[in-house]
Amino acid sequence: MLACISRYKSSLGAFEPGDLIDSPELEAALLQDSPGSFERAGKPLIEVFAAEVTAPEADKMIRRRGKA
């Protein structure tokens, strides 16, 4: 499954960001025509890793003082 990430229009169709494509033949054609407009559906790796990182507790944070 592909997700459209930027506006795309051609003889293959017109897609807006957020649209999902679930046809293997169309997916292959779209990726060949405009790889920057589509990505595999699912969470991008950056979101997966970001979800695992949590902010430190307030008493464990490092605070730096500004230069005076």
Secondary structure, DSSP 4 states (H G I P E B T S, - for coil): -EEE-S-EEETTEEE-TT-EE--HHHHHHHHHH-GGGEEESS--HHHHHHHH--PPPGGG----PPP-
